[in-house]
């Protein structure tokens, strides 16, 4: 029975208690608020009349602007729970005061006051209750359960409407208002239990919205103006409020006129009873639709389609109402406001607000419900004052604008979700140009302005970072040089290293500044670096360098050799040849030295020559034991490499695989990229399995530069499940850059295999230990779950390479996040951007579902999973392309002493690589 209820309401096991508490909270405050609102509406129409409603709307709008400012200020110093409790306490006071006054003959102003207070209480409760509720749910939870909470609100409305119809004549207005006060008090008690017993789900990047942040109103406005989605969402909400007020005026006016035109005397409370009956019926329909249709519609058809329901319904109502003022159209107007808006529009707004920047989400909700909506009411009241007989035409115009804004929201929703994830993530893999490309023109301008501001920082480290950024962009050289002149010696040397590899390395202004630093009186150390810099440019005269050829200072000796080889000074051919001969002999001596600093300097000098012989001389130093020499040799080879070095490519790959130094690897990869030998593609891909992120990006760059000739190879490697996943993924990424249509054409076939592997890993990762409780299978369990996560990551990255997803790296990190809200945003982004068929297949694995639901999905995918024995499972892992899977499988076979495990291991070694052999020999000898 419990499972049936969970399925009917869309709940997962363990969620029932919390959902029931929130439902009771909604029922209690909805009963009190609806009683107060309905009774005040009926009394106002009977005592004052509908013609004075615009004045009431104006008063409510002005009052709510003040209240919203107070609520926003309160968010800085207290929690949503305390704000909600305070609002309900005030509601109790209003109900009790109204109950006392109604029993006597109150003055005319009282009917205005109760109408204004009831609507303000309702608006504040909507904002505060949803802000409080949002603390305990992520986006995927909200899709399932928010409609239940809305249905609970409507149930409270039904109870209030039923109570008014059945009890108003018997117990009167005062008693019903006392009941409303008691119901709101019960809601306060329920909110207290939730706050003390439930665990909140906070955003990782929330900047203290609930913990005393001191954001000014101006800063909030600036944040809103930077988010196109937030602006359009608030604009849509503004026009919705305009539409609500105009529609409410239209149906209230119609009801008042139609009741009085019937020819019979309208009894006291008759209109209130009619409204109560209508709202009770509407609320019944709302509950049915909210529980059984809305959440399922959103999950199957998407939120971007659900947001069109409300404007289309209003368009249908007003297209008839403009031409005919009938009771059934007035009732449809009531249905639109009390039914469609609350069931569909409010739920859609609550879900859409998750795409608002995280810093703004709670504030936007309060601003919308307590600030923008009152402004909408204010504007609508002014419009109703100005337009006396065309209110229904005004409603039709507002409906058209509402529909346009909904279509815009629909178009930008998925992008807004992704932007929200990007804003809350660190992208270590991006360089400066990549960052700037991803920004808008305005943000790009502001970022460059910030970099220039950093040049004025008192910290030289910050200034050097700014200079490095500006040199990468090739901009603002005068400002850079002005700052560099004031640097200390160490920072000036650092600047020389930066400018040497920049576009400004030969700029006359740079040369002039460096030349001024060659004065040893200022700093001997800086003078040596400046002297060497100018020597590399050939800007010294050989006659001045002759005395330094035997100088004990390595920098001066190196600069002298470079001067003899590269000087641009006018000299005879014989004199130039003699100088080059002398320099070559001095360089030979340096390369034969036993000192690693001399060897490094010699290799750096060798890198200035553009000959095949120089490359041949540098290659042996790649295997030197000193990392300083290895790096210098790699720099030399990278600088001089071209297609003539193709025969040495295998040796370079061997050095690449054997090395662990990041700088060395990057230089070797640079050299391989210049060689551009397509026959080395597979070897480079296999070597990349153990690379660091920046080395993998470099590998992707150099293979991409090889062009279309390697496309068939890349497609074969991407499909080859015998290759490591990292190598296949890198091949897929490069293939996506070079030949996207070919990757897309083969994507489904590749992913079907991977999805099946993911289900396999996930199912046995969660069941194998339970199937064999007497064995210690923790290592196997960990291997299976790691394999599952690796396959999911591969799928997401490959979808990104095929253009189905934007920023797959970000989505993978978000799916790994332990924060429920970040994870739910990633799932939402996947749902909105990738192919529907693929998302349907992977959704049970990536969505935040209970384990029972995921296991059921595994069995639906492959029903014979339970038939596999432990031995058969290990046999499948032995055939895995992942080395870790193979090692775990044979290790467990040996540990459990399974029959013939040694013989099977020897057979497996015949088809495995060297890395597996080493482990296998150790296992056989144990």
C-alpha positions in Angstrom: 0.0 0.0 0.0 2.8 2.4 0.9 4.6 1.7 -2.4 1.3 2.4 -4.3 1.0 5.7 -2.5 4.6 6.7 -3.2 4.1 5.9 -6.9 0.8 7.8 -7.0 2.3 10.9 -5.5 5.7 10.6 -7.2 7.6 10.2 -4.0 10.6 8.0 -3.3 11.1 5.9 -0.2 12.1 8.0 2.8 10.5 11.3 1.4 7.0 10.7 2.8 7.6 12.2 6.2 9.1 15.5 5.0 6.6 15.8 2.2 3.7 15.3 4.6 5.0 18.0 6.9 5.3 20.6 4.1 1.8 19.5 2.9 0.3 20.1 6.3 2.1 23.5 6.5 0.5 24.5 3.2 -2.9 23.2 4.2 -2.9 25.1 7.5 -1.8 28.5 6.2 -3.9 28.2 3.0 -7.1 27.5 5.0 -6.5 30.6 7.2 -5.4 32.8 4.3 -8.3 31.7 2.0 -10.9 32.2 4.7 -9.6 35.7 5.3 -9.3 36.5 1.6 -12.7 35.1 0.6 -14.6 36.7 3.4 -12.9 40.0 2.9 -13.8 39.8 -0.9 -17.4 39.1 -0.3 -17.8 41.7 2.4 -16.0 44.4 0.3 -18.3 43.8 -2.7 -21.4 43.9 -0.5 -20.4 46.9 1.7 -18.3 49.0 -0.7 -18.6 47.7 -4.3 -16.3 46.6 -7.2 -15.9 50.2 -8.5 -13.6 51.0 -5.6 -11.2 48.0 -6.2 -8.6 50.0 -8.1 -8.0 52.2 -5.0 -7.6 49.0 -3.0 -5.1 47.6 -5.5 -3.2 50.9 -5.3 -3.0 50.7 -1.5 -2.0 47.0 -1.6 0.8 47.8 -4.1 2.3 50.6 -2.1 2.0 48.6 1.1 3.7 45.6 -0.4 6.6 47.6 -1.7 7.4 48.6 1.9 6.8 45.1 3.2 9.1 43.6 0.6 11.9 46.0 1.5 11.5 44.9 5.1 11.6 41.2 4.2 14.7 41.7 2.0 16.4 43.5 4.8 15.4 40.7 7.2 17.1 38.1 5.0 20.5 39.7 5.8 20.1 39.0 9.5 17.8 36.1 10.0 16.6 32.9 8.5 13.6 32.2 6.2 12.0 30.2 9.0 11.9 33.2 11.4 10.5 35.4 8.6 7.8 32.8 7.8 6.9 32.5 11.5 6.7 36.3 11.9 4.4 36.5 8.9 2.1 33.8 10.2 2.0 35.5 13.6 0.9 38.7 12.0 -1.7 36.7 10.1 -3.1 35.4 13.3 -3.3 38.9 14.7 -5.1 40.1 11.6 -7.7 37.3 11.7 -8.3 37.8 15.4 -8.7 41.5 15.1 -11.0 41.1 12.1 -13.1 38.5 14.0 -13.6 41.0 16.8 -14.5 44.0 14.7 -16.8 42.2 12.3 -19.2 41.3 15.1 -19.9 45.0 15.6 -20.7 47.8 13.2 -17.3 48.8 12.0 -16.6 52.0 10.1 -16.2 52.1 6.3 -12.4 52.2 6.5 -12.5 48.8 8.1 -13.7 47.0 4.9 -10.8 48.6 3.0 -8.4 47.6 5.7 -9.4 44.0 5.9 -9.4 43.6 2.1 -5.9 45.2 1.9 -4.5 43.2 4.9 -5.8 39.9 3.6 -4.2 40.3 0.2 -0.9 41.5 1.6 -0.8 38.5 4.0 -1.4 36.1 1.1 1.4 37.7 -1.0 3.9 37.6 1.9 3.0 34.0 2.7 3.5 32.9 -0.9 7.0 34.5 -1.0 8.1 33.4 2.5 6.7 29.8 2.3 8.4 29.0 -1.0 11.7 30.6 0.1 11.5 28.4 3.3 10.5 25.3 1.2 13.3 25.8 -1.3 15.9 25.3 1.5 15.0 21.6 1.7 14.7 20.6 -2.0 16.8 20.6 -5.2 15.6 21.1 -8.7 14.8 17.4 -9.4 13.0 17.1 -6.1 11.0 20.2 -6.9 9.8 18.8 -10.2 8.2 15.9 -8.3 7.0 17.4 -5.0 6.3 21.1 -5.5 3.0 20.3 -7.3 2.1 18.2 -4.2 2.6 21.2 -2.0 0.6 23.4 -4.3 -2.1 20.7 -4.2 -2.0 20.9 -0.4 -2.5 24.6 -0.6 -5.6 24.0 -2.8 -6.8 21.4 -0.3 -6.7 24.1 2.3 -8.6 26.4 0.0 -11.2 23.7 -0.5 -11.6 23.3 3.2 -12.0 27.0 3.6 -14.6 27.2 0.7 -16.5 24.3 2.1 -16.5 25.8 5.6 -17.7 29.1 4.3 -20.6 27.5 2.3 -21.7 25.2 5.1 -21.0 27.2 8.2 -21.2 30.9 7.3 -25.0 31.0 7.9 -24.7 29.0 11.1 -21.7 30.5 13.0 -21.1 33.8 11.2 -18.1 35.7 10.0 -16.4 36.1 13.4 -16.3 32.4 14.2 -14.8 31.5 10.8 -12.1 34.1 11.2 -11.3 32.6 14.7 -11.0 29.2 12.9 -8.6 30.9 10.3 -6.5 32.2 13.1 -6.2 28.8 14.7 -5.3 27.2 11.4 -2.5 29.6 10.8 -1.3 29.0 14.4 -1.1 25.2 13.6 0.9 26.1 10.5 3.4 27.9 12.7 3.8 24.8 14.8 4.4 22.7 11.7 7.0 25.1 10.3 8.8 24.8 13.7 9.0 21.0 13.4 10.4 21.2 9.9 13.0 23.7 10.9 14.2 21.6 13.8 14.0 18.1 12.3 14.7 18.4 8.6 18.1 18.9 7.0 18.4 21.9 4.7 20.1 21.5 1.2 22.2 24.6 0.7 24.0 25.8 -2.4 27.8 25.4 -2.3 28.3 28.9 -3.7 25.7 30.7 -1.7 27.2 34.0 -0.5 25.5 34.1 2.8 22.0 34.8 1.8 20.8 33.1 4.9 23.8 33.8 7.1 24.0 37.5 7.4 25.3 38.7 4.0 25.3 42.5 3.7 24.6 42.9 0.1 23.1 46.4 -0.6 20.0 46.9 -2.7 22.2 48.4 -5.4 24.4 45.3 -5.6 21.3 43.1 -5.9 20.0 45.3 -8.8 23.4 45.1 -10.5 23.4 41.3 -10.3 19.9 41.2 -11.7 20.8 43.4 -14.7 23.7 41.1 -15.5 21.4 38.1 -15.9 19.2 38.2 -19.0 17.2 35.3 -17.7 16.5 37.0 -14.3 15.4 40.2 -16.1 13.0 38.4 -18.4 11.7 36.1 -15.6 10.9 39.2 -13.4 9.4 41.0 -16.4 7.1 38.0 -17.1 6.1 38.0 -13.4 5.3 41.7 -13.6 3.0 41.2 -16.6 1.4 38.2 -14.9 0.6 40.3 -11.9 -0.9 43.0 -14.2 -2.9 40.3 -15.8 -4.0 38.8 -12.5 -5.3 42.2 -11.2 -7.0 43.1 -14.4 -8.6 39.6 -14.6 -9.7 39.7 -11.0 -11.3 43.2 -11.6 -13.1 41.9 -14.7 -14.6 38.8 -13.0 -15.4 40.6 -9.8 -17.1 43.4 -11.8 -19.0 40.7 -13.8 -20.1 38.9 -10.7 -21.3 42.0 -9.0 -23.2 43.2 -12.1 -24.7 39.8 -12.9 -25.8 39.1 -9.4 -27.5 42.5 -9.1 -29.0 42.3 -12.6 -30.8 39.1 -11.7 -33.7 41.1 -10.3 -33.6 39.6 -6.9 -32.2 41.2 -3.7 -28.7 40.0 -3.0 -28.6 38.5 0.5 -25.7 39.2 2.8 -22.9 36.7 2.2 -24.4 35.4 -1.1 -21.5 36.5 -3.2 -19.0 35.2 -0.6 -20.7 31.8 -0.6 -20.6 31.7 -4.4 -16.9 32.6 -4.5 -16.2 30.0 -1.8 -18.0 27.3 -3.8 -16.2 28.2 -7.0 -12.9 28.3 -5.3 -13.5 24.9 -3.6 -14.4 23.3 -6.9 -11.4 24.9 -8.6 -9.1 23.8 -5.8 -10.4 20.2 -6.2 -9.4 20.3 -9.9 -6.1 21.9 -9.0 -5.3 19.1 -6.6 -6.1 16.4 -9.1 -4.1 18.2 -11.8 -1.2 19.0 -9.6 -0.8 15.5 -8.1 -1.4 13.3 -11.1 -0.6 15.5 -14.2 1.7 18.5 -13.6 4.8 16.7 -12.3 4.5 13.9 -14.8 4.0 16.4 -17.7 7.0 18.4 -16.6 9.3 15.4 -16.4 8.1 13.9 -19.7 7.5 17.0 -21.9 9.9 19.4 -20.2 9.6 22.6 -18.2 10.1 24.7 -21.3 6.8 23.4 -22.7 4.9 23.6 -19.5 5.4 27.4 -19.2 3.2 27.9 -22.3 0.1 26.4 -20.7 -0.9 29.5 -18.7 -0.6 32.2 -21.5 -2.4 30.0 -23.9 -5.3 29.5 -21.5 -5.6 33.2 -20.8 -5.5 33.8 -24.6 -8.4 31.5 -25.0 -10.5 33.1 -22.2 -9.9 36.7 -23.4 -10.5 36.0 -27.0 -14.1 35.3 -26.1 -14.5 37.6 -23.2 -13.7 40.7 -25.3 -16.8 40.1 -27.3 -19.2 38.8 -24.7 -19.7 39.4 -21.0 -21.2 36.1 -19.8 -21.2 34.3 -16.5 -19.3 31.3 -17.8 -16.5 33.5 -19.1 -16.3 35.3 -15.8 -16.0 31.9 -14.1 -13.3 30.9 -16.6 -11.5 34.1 -15.6 -11.7 33.0 -11.9 -10.4 29.6 -13.0 -7.5 31.2 -14.8 -6.5 33.2 -11.7 -7.2 30.7 -8.9 -6.6 27.6 -10.9 -4.2 27.8 -13.9 -2.0 30.5 -12.4 -1.6 28.7 -9.0 -1.3 25.1 -10.4 0.9 25.8 -13.4 2.4 29.3 -13.4 3.5 29.4 -9.8 5.0 25.9 -10.0 6.8 26.9 -13.2 8.1 30.0 -11.6 9.5 28.1 -8.7 11.2 25.7 -11.0 12.4 28.4 -13.4 14.0 30.3 -10.5 16.6 27.6 -10.3 18.1 28.9 -13.5 18.6 32.3 -11.9 22.2 33.0 -10.7 22.7 31.3 -7.3 23.5 34.5 -5.5 20.1 35.9 -6.5 17.7 33.0 -6.3 16.2 33.6 -2.9 16.4 37.3 -3.3 14.7 37.1 -6.7 11.8 35.1 -5.2 11.3 37.7 -2.5 11.7 40.6 -4.9 9.2 39.0 -7.3 6.5 38.1 -4.8 6.8 41.1 -2.6 8.1 43.8 -4.9 7.5 43.2 -8.6 4.0 41.9 -8.0 3.0 44.9 -6.0 4.4 47.1 -8.7 2.3 45.2 -11.2 -0.7 45.7 -9.0 0.1 49.4 -8.7 0.5 49.8 -12.5 -2.7 47.8 -13.1 -4.7 49.9 -10.7 -3.5 53.0 -12.5 -4.4 51.5 -15.8 -7.9 50.5 -14.5 -8.4 54.1 -13.3 -7.4 55.4 -16.7 -9.4 52.8 -18.7 -13.0 52.6 -17.5 -14.7 50.5 -20.1 -11.9 48.6 -21.9 -10.5 46.4 -19.1 -11.1 43.2 -21.0 -9.3 44.6 -24.1 -6.4 45.5 -21.7 -6.4 41.9 -20.5 -6.1 40.6 -24.0 -3.1 42.9 -24.7 -1.4 41.8 -21.5 -2.0 38.2 -22.4 -0.2 38.7 -25.8 2.8 40.2 -24.0 2.8 37.4 -21.4 2.9 34.8 -24.3 5.8 36.6 -26.0 7.8 36.6 -22.7 7.0 33.0 -22.1 8.4 32.1 -25.5 11.6 34.0 -24.8 12.0 32.2 -21.4 11.4 28.9 -23.2 14.2 29.7 -25.6 16.9 30.7 -23.1 16.1 28.4 -20.1 18.6 25.6 -20.9 21.4 28.1 -21.6 20.6 29.9 -18.3 20.9 26.5 -16.4 24.3 26.0 -18.0 25.4 29.6 -17.2 24.4 29.0 -13.6 26.6 26.0 -13.4 29.5 27.8 -15.1 29.3 30.7 -12.7 29.6 28.4 -9.8 32.6 26.4 -11.1 36.4 26.9 -11.4 37.8 26.2 -14.9 41.4 25.4 -14.3 41.7 24.1 -17.9 41.1 27.4 -19.5 43.7 30.0 -20.6 43.1 33.7 -20.6 42.0 33.8 -24.2 39.5 31.0 -23.6 38.1 32.9 -20.6 37.7 36.1 -22.6 36.1 34.3 -25.6 33.4 32.8 -23.3 32.5 36.3 -22.0 30.1 38.8 -23.5 31.4 42.0 -25.0 30.6 44.0 -21.9 32.1 41.4 -19.6 35.2 41.2 -21.8 35.7 44.9 -21.6 35.3 44.8 -17.8 37.8 41.9 -17.5 40.4 43.8 -19.4 39.8 46.8 -17.3 40.3 44.7 -14.2 43.6 43.4 -15.6 44.8 47.0 -16.2 43.7 47.9 -12.7 45.9 45.1 -11.4 48.9 46.9 -12.9 48.5 49.5 -10.2 48.6 46.9 -7.4 51.2 47.5 -4.6 52.2 43.8 -5.0 54.7 43.1 -7.7 53.5 39.5 -7.9 50.0 40.8 -8.9 51.6 43.2 -11.4 53.5 40.4 -13.0 50.4 38.3 -13.3 48.7 41.2 -15.0 51.7 41.7 -17.3 51.6 38.0 -18.2 47.9 38.3 -19.1 48.4 41.4 -21.2 51.4 39.9 -23.1 49.2 36.9 -23.9 46.7 39.3 -25.4 49.3 41.4 -27.1 47.9 44.6 -25.7 48.9 47.7 -23.6 52.7 47.6 -24.1 53.2 51.2 -22.9 51.5 50.6 -19.6 53.5 47.3 -19.2 56.8 49.0 -19.8 55.9 51.9 -17.4 55.3 49.4 -14.6 58.3 47.2 -15.5 60.7 50.2 -15.1 59.8 50.4 -11.4 60.2 46.6 -10.6 62.8 45.2 -8.3 65.7 43.2 -9.8 64.0 39.8 -9.3 60.8 41.0 -10.9 62.7 42.6 -13.9 64.3 39.2 -14.5 60.9 37.6 -14.4 59.7 40.2 -16.8 62.5 39.4 -19.3 61.4 35.7 -19.3 57.8 36.7 -20.0 58.5 39.2 -22.7 61.0 36.8 -24.5 58.1 34.5 -25.5 55.6 37.3 -26.2 54.7 39.0 -29.5 56.7 42.1 -28.3 60.0 40.3 -28.1 61.5 42.3 -31.0 59.7 45.5 -30.3 62.0 48.5 -30.3 60.5 49.9 -27.1 61.3 46.6 -25.3 64.8 46.5 -26.7 65.4 50.0 -25.6 64.3 49.2 -22.0 66.3 46.0 -21.8 69.4 47.8 -23.1 69.1 50.4 -20.3 69.2 47.4 -17.8 72.7 46.3 -19.0 74.3 48.9 -16.7 76.0 46.8 -14.1 75.9 49.7 -11.6 72.2 49.3 -11.2 72.3 45.5 -10.7 75.0 43.1 -11.9 72.6 40.1 -11.9 70.0 42.0 -14.0 72.7 43.2 -16.4 73.7 39.6 -17.1 70.1 38.6 -18.0 69.6 41.8 -20.1 73.0 41.1 -21.9 71.9 37.5 -22.7 68.5 38.7 -23.9 70.1 41.2 -26.3 72.7 38.6 -27.4 69.9 36.3 -28.5 68.6 39.1 -30.7 72.0 39.6 -32.3 72.3 43.1 -30.9 75.9 43.0 -29.5 79.1 43.6 -31.5 81.5 40.6 -31.6 84.5 42.7 -30.7 82.9 43.5 -27.3 82.1 39.9 -26.6 85.5 38.3 -27.3 86.8 38.9 -23.8 83.8 37.1 -22.3 84.3 33.9 -24.2 86.3 32.5 -21.3 84.6 34.3 -18.5 83.8 32.2 -15.5 80.3 33.7 -15.3 78.1 31.3 -17.3 75.7 34.0 -18.4 78.4 36.2 -19.9 80.1 33.3 -21.6 76.7 32.2 -23.1 75.9 35.7 -24.2 79.4 35.9 -25.8 78.9 32.7 -27.8 75.5 33.8 -29.0 76.9 37.2 -30.0 79.7 35.5 -32.1 77.1 33.3 -33.8 74.2 35.8 -34.3 75.5 39.3 -34.2 73.8 41.6 -36.7 76.7 44.0 -36.7 78.4 44.7 -40.1 81.4 42.5 -40.5 83.4 40.9 -43.3 82.5 37.3 -44.4 85.9 36.0 -43.2 85.5 37.7 -39.9 82.0 36.4 -39.4 83.0 32.8 -40.4 85.9 33.0 -37.9 83.6 34.1 -35.2 81.1 31.3 -35.9 84.0 28.8 -35.8 85.2 30.1 -32.4 81.6 30.1 -31.1 81.1 26.5 -32.2 84.2 25.3 -30.4 83.2 27.1 -27.2 79.8 25.5 -27.5 81.3 22.1 -28.0 83.3 22.5 -24.8 80.1 23.6 -23.0 78.2 20.6 -24.2 81.0 18.2 -23.0 81.0 19.7 -19.5 80.1 17.7 -16.5 78.3 20.6 -14.9 74.5 20.5 -15.5 74.2 24.3 -15.6 76.8 24.5 -18.4 75.0 21.7 -20.2 71.7 23.5 -19.9 73.1 26.8 -21.1 74.8 25.0 -24.0 71.5 23.4 -25.1 69.7 26.8 -24.9 72.4 28.2 -27.2 72.0 25.2 -29.5 68.3 25.9 -29.7 69.1 29.2 -31.4 70.5 27.3 -34.4 68.1 26.1 -37.1 69.9 23.0 -38.4 69.2 19.2 -38.4 72.7 18.7 -36.9 71.7 20.8 -33.8 68.7 18.5 -33.3 70.8 15.4 -33.6 73.2 16.8 -31.0 70.4 17.6 -28.5 68.6 14.2 -28.7 71.0 12.2 -26.5 70.5 14.7 -23.7 66.8 13.8 -23.4 68.0 10.7 -21.4 70.3 12.7 -19.1 69.8 11.9 -15.4 69.5 15.6 -14.4 66.1 17.0 -14.9 67.5 20.5 -15.6 69.4 19.1 -18.6 66.5 17.1 -19.8 64.2 20.1 -19.8 66.8 22.2 -21.7 67.2 19.4 -24.3 63.5 19.1 -24.7 63.2 22.9 -25.2 65.9 22.7 -27.8 64.3 19.8 -29.7 60.8 21.5 -29.5 62.1 24.7 -30.9 64.0 23.1 -33.8 61.7 20.2 -34.6 60.1 19.9 -38.0 59.1 17.1 -40.4 62.8 16.2 -41.0 62.8 14.7 -37.5 60.1 12.1 -38.3 62.5 9.2 -38.0 63.2 10.1 -34.4 59.5 10.3 -33.4 59.4 6.8 -31.9 62.4 7.7 -29.7 60.6 10.9 -28.6 57.5 8.9 -27.7 59.6 6.5 -25.6 61.1 9.5 -23.7 57.6 10.9 -23.3 56.2 7.7 -21.8 59.2 7.3 -19.4 59.2 10.8 -18.1 57.1 12.2 -15.3 58.1 15.9 -15.5 55.4 18.2 -16.7 57.7 20.8 -18.4 59.7 18.0 -20.2 56.5 16.3 -21.5 55.0 19.5 -22.8 58.2 20.3 -24.8 58.3 16.8 -26.2 54.6 17.0 -27.2 55.4 20.4 -28.9 58.2 18.7 -30.9 55.9 15.8 -31.9 53.3 18.3 -33.0 55.8 20.0 -35.3 56.9 16.6 -36.7 53.2 15.8 -37.5 53.8 12.1 -38.3 50.3 10.5 -38.5 51.8 7.0 -37.9 52.5 8.0 -34.3 48.8 8.9 -33.5 48.0 5.7 -31.7 51.3 5.8 -29.7 50.6 9.4 -28.6 47.0 8.5 -27.6 48.1 5.6 -25.5 50.8 7.6 -23.9 48.3 10.3 -23.0 46.4 7.9 -20.6 48.7 8.9 -17.8 49.0 12.6 -18.7 48.1 15.6 -16.6 45.2 17.8 -17.8 47.5 20.5 -19.4 49.4 17.7 -21.2 46.2 16.1 -22.5 45.1 19.5 -23.8 48.5 19.9 -25.5 48.1 16.4 -27.0 44.6 17.3 -28.3 46.1 20.4 -29.9 49.0 18.8 -31.7 47.0 15.9 -33.0 44.3 18.3 -34.2 46.9 20.1 -36.2 47.7 17.0 -38.2 44.4 17.6 -40.0 42.0 15.4 -41.9 44.5 12.7 -42.7 44.1 11.1 -39.3 40.3 11.1 -39.2 39.9 7.4 -40.2 42.4 6.5 -37.5 40.6 8.6 -34.9 37.2 7.0 -35.7 38.7 3.5 -35.4 40.3 4.4 -32.1 37.1 5.9 -30.7 35.2 2.7 -31.5 37.9 0.3 -30.2 36.8 -0.8 -26.7 40.1 -2.6 -26.3 41.8 0.8 -25.9 41.8 2.6 -22.6 38.9 5.0 -22.1 41.1 8.1 -21.8 42.7 7.3 -25.2 39.4 6.7 -26.8 37.9 9.9 -25.4 40.8 12.0 -26.5 40.5 10.5 -30.0 36.7 11.3 -29.9 37.4 14.9 -28.9 39.9 15.4 -31.7 37.5 13.7 -34.2 34.8 16.1 -33.1 37.0 19.0 -34.0 38.2 17.7 -37.3 35.1 15.8 -38.6 32.1 16.3 -36.5 29.5 14.7 -38.9 31.5 11.4 -38.8 31.5 11.3 -35.0 27.8 12.2 -34.9 27.0 9.4 -37.4 28.7 6.8 -35.2 27.7 8.2 -31.8 24.7 6.0 -31.1 26.5 2.8 -31.9 29.4 3.8 -29.6 27.2 5.0 -26.7 24.9 1.9 -26.7 27.9 -0.2 -25.8 29.0 2.2 -23.2 25.6 2.5 -21.6 25.3 -1.2 -21.4 28.7 -1.3 -19.6 27.5 1.4 -17.2 24.5 -0.6 -16.2 26.6 -3.7 -15.8 29.1 -2.0 -13.5 26.4 -0.2 -11.5 24.3 -3.3 -10.9 27.1 -5.6 -9.7 28.8 -2.9 -7.8 25.7 -2.7 -5.6 24.8 -6.4 -5.5 27.8 -8.6 -5.6 28.7 -8.4 -1.9 25.1 -9.2 -0.9 25.2 -12.3 -3.3 28.4 -13.6 -1.6 28.3 -12.3 2.0 31.0 -14.8 3.1 33.6 -13.3 0.9 35.4 -10.0 1.3 34.7 -8.4 -2.0 35.3 -4.8 -1.1 38.0 -4.4 -3.7 35.8 -5.8 -6.4 32.9 -3.6 -5.4 35.1 -0.5 -5.5 36.5 -1.5 -8.9 33.0 -1.9 -10.3 31.7 1.4 -9.0 34.9 3.1 -10.3 34.3 1.5 -13.6 30.7 2.7 -13.6 31.7 6.3 -12.9 34.5 6.2 -15.5 32.0 5.0 -18.2 29.5 7.8 -17.3 32.2 10.4 -17.5 33.2 8.9 -20.9 29.6 9.2 -22.1 29.3 12.8 -21.0 32.6 13.8 -22.5 31.9 12.1 -25.8 28.5 13.8 -26.0 30.3 17.1 -25.5 32.8 16.2 -28.3 29.8 15.4 -30.6 28.3 18.8 -29.9 25.3 17.5 -27.9 26.5 19.1 -24.7 28.2 22.4 -23.8 31.1 22.2 -21.4 31.1 18.5 -20.6 33.9 18.9 -18.1 31.7 21.1 -16.0 28.8 18.7 -16.1 31.0 15.8 -15.1 32.3 17.7 -12.0 28.7 18.8 -11.2 27.5 15.1 -11.4 30.3 14.2 -9.0 29.3 16.9 -6.6 27.9 15.9 -3.2 25.7 19.0 -3.1 22.2 18.0 -4.2 21.4 21.3 -5.9 24.5 21.3 -8.0 23.9 17.7 -9.0 20.3 18.4 -9.9 21.3 21.4 -12.1 23.7 19.1 -14.0 20.9 16.6 -14.6 18.6 19.4 -15.7 21.2 20.7 -18.1 21.7 17.2 -19.5 18.0 16.7 -20.0 17.6 20.0 -21.9 20.7 19.8 -24.1 21.4 16.2 -25.1 19.5 13.8 -27.3 16.2 12.7 -25.8 16.9 9.0 -26.6 20.3 9.1 -24.9 19.1 11.0 -21.9 16.3 8.5 -21.4 18.8 5.7 -21.3 21.3 7.3 -18.9 18.7 9.2 -16.7 18.2 6.3 -14.2 22.0 6.2 -13.6 22.7 10.0 -13.3 19.5 11.2 -11.7 19.2 11.5 -7.9 16.9 8.4 -7.6 16.7 5.9 -4.7 18.9 2.9 -5.2 15.8 0.6 -5.6 14.7 2.6 -8.6 18.1 2.4 -10.2 18.4 -1.3 -9.6 15.0 -1.8 -11.2 16.2 0.2 -14.2 19.3 -2.1 -14.5 17.1 -5.2 -14.5 14.8 -3.7 -17.2 17.9 -3.0 -19.3 19.4 -6.5 -18.9 17.1 -9.0 -17.2 19.7 -11.8 -16.9 22.1 -10.0 -14.6 21.2 -12.0 -11.5 22.2 -15.2 -13.4 25.9 -14.3 -13.5 28.0 -16.1 -10.9 31.1 -14.6 -9.2 33.4 -16.7 -11.5 31.6 -15.5 -14.6 31.7 -11.9 -13.4 35.4 -12.0 -12.9 35.8 -13.6 -16.3 34.0 -10.6 -17.9 36.3 -8.2 -16.0 39.3 -10.1 -17.3 38.2 -9.2 -20.8 37.8 -5.5 -19.9 40.0 -3.0 -21.7 40.7 -1.4 -18.3 44.0 -2.6 -16.7 42.5 -2.0 -13.2 39.6 -4.3 -13.9 42.0 -7.1 -15.1 44.2 -6.7 -12.1 41.2 -6.9 -9.6 39.8 -9.9 -11.4 43.0 -12.0 -11.3 43.8 -10.8 -7.8 40.5 -12.0 -6.5 40.8 -15.3 -8.4 44.1 -15.9 -6.7 42.8 -14.8 -3.3 39.8 -17.1 -3.5 41.9 -19.9 -5.0 39.5 -20.5 -7.9 40.2 -23.6 -10.0 42.9 -23.2 -12.7 43.5 -19.5 -12.0 47.2 -19.9 -12.7 46.7 -21.5 -16.0 44.1 -18.9 -17.0 46.5 -16.1 -15.9 49.3 -17.5 -18.1 46.9 -17.6 -21.1 45.8 -14.0 -20.4 49.4 -12.8 -20.3 49.8 -13.9 -24.0 47.3 -11.1 -25.0 48.3 -8.4 -22.5 50.8 -5.6 -22.4 53.9 -5.3 -20.3 52.3 -3.3 -17.5 50.0 -6.3 -16.8 52.9 -8.8 -17.1 54.8 -7.3 -14.1 51.8 -7.7 -11.9 51.1 -11.2 -13.2 54.6 -12.5 -12.5 54.5 -11.2 -8.9 51.1 -12.9 -8.4 52.4 -16.2 -9.8 55.4 -16.1 -7.6 53.5 -15.4 -4.4 
